[in-house]
């Protein structure tokens, strides 16, 4: 199993002449399975398509390994908008 980052694209809401995008992360055995799992996470309007997909084995000098058994604790997600920001942000 591998960790994949997938950039999804899809139609904007009715009345908009643009496309919405969303990046999701999935655990899958291969690219085909990753595409299917990512599309199932699409929160946008209409049907999504995959604009980009990458298997993540290393990030910023750190190895990434996928092991079964993890859980996400309640309240673990922190929105960027909830964090304090410097004027440069």
Phi and psi in degrees as GROMACS dihedral restraints (atoms count N, CA, C in turn):
[ dihedral_restraints ]
;  ai    aj    ak    al  type     phi  dphi    fc
    3     4     5     6     1  -132.0    20    10
    4     5     6     7     1   158.4    20    10
    6     7     8     9     1   -92.6    20    10
    7     8     9    10     1   129.3    20    10
    9    10    11    12     1  -120.5    20    10
   10    11    12    13     1   140.1    20    10
   12    13    14    15     1  -102.9    20    10
   13    14    15    16     1   130.3    20    10
   15    16    17    18     1  -130.0    20    10
   16    17    18    19     1   126.3    20    10
   18    19    20    21     1   -95.1    20    10
   19    20    21    22     1   115.2    20    10
   21    22    23    24     1   -98.1    20    10
   22    23    24    25     1   147.8    20    10
   24    25    26    27     1  -130.6    20    10
   25    26    27    28     1   153.9    20    10
   27    28    29    30     1  -168.1    20    10
   28    29    30    31     1   170.4    20    10
   30    31    32    33     1   -58.5    20    10
   31    32    33    34     1   143.1    20    10
   33    34    35    36     1   -73.2    20    10
   34    35    36    37     1   171.8    20    10
   36    37    38    39     1   -61.4    20    10
   37    38    39    40     1   154.8    20    10
   39    40    41    42     1   -53.3    20    10
   40    41    42    43     1   138.9    20    10
   42    43    44    45     1    95.5    20    10
   43    44    45    46     1    -9.7    20    10
   45    46    47    48     1  -104.7    20    10
   46    47    48    49     1   143.2    20    10
   48    49    50    51     1  -103.5    20    10
   49    50    51    52     1    44.7    20    10
   51    52    53    54     1  -139.4    20    10
   52    53    54    55     1   177.6    20    10
   54    55    56    57     1  -116.8    20    10
   55    56    57    58     1   139.9    20    10
   57    58    59    60     1   -92.3    20    10
   58    59    60    61     1   153.3    20    10
   60    61    62    63     1  -134.2    20    10
   61    62    63    64     1   151.9    20    10
   63    64    65    66     1  -153.2    20    10
   64    65    66    67     1   135.7    20    10
   66    67    68    69     1  -101.4    20    10
   67    68    69    70     1   129.7    20    10
   69    70    71    72     1  -127.0    20    10
   70    71    72    73     1   157.1    20    10
   72    73    74    75     1  -116.0    20    10
   73    74    75    76     1   136.8    20    10
   75    76    77    78     1  -138.4    20    10
   76    77    78    79     1   156.3    20    10
   78    79    80    81     1  -106.6    20    10
   79    80    81    82     1   125.0    20    10
   81    82    83    84     1  -153.2    20    10
   82    83    84    85     1   165.1    20    10
   84    85    86    87     1   -79.4    20    10
   85    86    87    88     1   -33.4    20    10
   87    88    89    90     1  -151.9    20    10
   88    89    90    91     1   176.2    20    10
   90    91    92    93     1   -61.2    20    10
   91    92    93    94     1   -41.5    20    10
   93    94    95    96     1   -60.8    20    10
   94    95    96    97     1   -46.4    20    10
   96    97    98    99     1   -66.3    20    10
   97    98    99   100     1   -36.1    20    10
   99   100   101   102     1   -64.7    20    10
  100   101   102   103     1   -42.0    20    10
  102   103   104   105     1   -59.7    20    10
  103   104   105   106     1   -46.1    20    10
  105   106   107   108     1   -63.8    20    10
  106   107   108   109     1   -45.1    20    10
  108   109   110   111     1   -65.3    20    10
  109   110   111   112     1   -38.6    20    10
  111   112   113   114     1   -66.4    20    10
  112   113   114   115     1   -44.9    20    10
  114   115   116   117     1   -59.6    20    10
  115   116   117   118     1   -31.9    20    10
  117   118   119   120     1   -68.3    20    10
  118   119   120   121     1   -19.1    20    10
  120   121   122   123     1   -91.9    20    10
  121   122   123   124     1    -3.8    20    10
  123   124   125   126     1   -58.2    20    10
  124   125   126   127     1   124.6    20    10
  126   127   128   129     1  -104.5    20    10
  127   128   129   130     1     1.9    20    10
  129   130   131   132     1   -85.2    20    10
  130   131   132   133     1  -172.1    20    10
  132   133   134   135     1   -85.7    20    10
  133   134   135   136     1   141.0    20    10
  135   136   137   138     1    72.2    20    10
  136   137   138   139     1  -163.1    20    10
  138   139   140   141     1   -89.1    20    10
  139   140   141   142     1   136.2    20    10
  141   142   143   144     1   -88.5    20    10
  142   143   144   145     1   164.6    20    10
  144   145   146   147     1  -133.0    20    10
  145   146   147   148     1   161.8    20    10
  147   148   149   150     1   -94.2    20    10
  148   149   150   151     1   119.3    20    10
  150   151   152   153     1   -89.6    20    10
  151   152   153   154     1   -31.2    20    10
  153   154   155   156     1  -158.1    20    10
  154   155   156   157     1   150.8    20    10
  156   157   158   159     1  -149.7    20    10
  157   158   159   160     1   133.6    20    10
  159   160   161   162     1  -142.9    20    10
  160   161   162   163     1   138.6    20    10
  162   163   164   165     1   -83.9    20    10
  163   164   165   166     1   130.1    20    10
  165   166   167   168     1  -103.4    20    10
  166   167   168   169     1   107.7    20    10
  168   169   170   171     1  -105.8    20    10
  169   170   171   172     1   -28.1    20    10
  171   172   173   174     1  -143.7    20    10
  172   173   174   175     1   140.0    20    10
  174   175   176   177     1  -140.5    20    10
  175   176   177   178     1   124.2    20    10
  177   178   179   180     1    49.3    20    10
  178   179   180   181     1    42.6    20    10
  180   181   182   183     1    82.7    20    10
  181   182   183   184     1     7.6    20    10
  183   184   185   186     1  -114.5    20    10
  184   185   186   187     1   135.6    20    10
  186   187   188   189     1   -76.1    20    10
  187   188   189   190     1   145.1    20    10
  189   190   191   192     1  -113.2    20    10
  190   191   192   193     1   127.9    20    10
  192   193   194   195     1  -124.2    20    10
  193   194   195   196     1   147.6    20    10
  195   196   197   198     1  -111.4    20    10
  196   197   198   199     1   119.9    20    10
  198   199   200   201     1  -129.0    20    10
  199   200   201   202     1   142.8    20    10
  201   202   203   204     1   -71.8    20    10
  202   203   204   205     1   154.7    20    10
  204   205   206   207     1   113.0    20    10
  205   206   207   208     1    -8.2    20    10
  207   208   209   210     1   -75.3    20    10
  208   209   210   211     1   154.5    20    10
  210   211   212   213     1  -132.8    20    10
  211   212   213   214     1   156.6    20    10
  213   214   215   216     1   -99.4    20    10
  214   215   216   217     1   116.9    20    10
  216   217   218   219     1   -66.1    20    10
  217   218   219   220     1   150.5    20    10
  219   220   221   222     1   -55.7    20    10
  220   221   222   223     1   131.8    20    10
  222   223   224   225     1    79.3    20    10
  223   224   225   226     1    13.1    20    10
  225   226   227   228     1   -73.0    20    10
  226   227   228   229     1   -25.5    20    10
  228   229   230   231     1   -79.6    20    10
  229   230   231   232     1   129.3    20    10
  231   232   233   234     1  -121.4    20    10
  232   233   234   235     1   122.6    20    10
  234   235   236   237     1   -73.3    20    10
  235   236   237   238     1   139.9    20    10
  237   238   239   240     1   -55.4    20    10
  238   239   240   241     1   -36.5    20    10
  240   241   242   243     1   -68.2    20    10
  241   242   243   244     1   -18.7    20    10
  243   244   245   246     1   -89.4    20    10
  244   245   246   247     1    -7.4    20    10
  246   247   248   249     1   -87.9    20    10
  247   248   249   250     1   150.8    20    10
  249   250   251   252     1   -68.0    20    10
  250   251   252   253     1   145.7    20    10
  252   253   254   255     1  -128.8    20    10
  253   254   255   256     1   144.3    20    10
  255   256   257   258     1   -80.4    20    10
  256   257   258   259     1   165.6    20    10
  258   259   260   261     1   -62.8    20    10
  259   260   261   262     1   -22.4    20    10
  261   262   263   264     1   -76.0    20    10
  262   263   264   265     1   -19.7    20    10
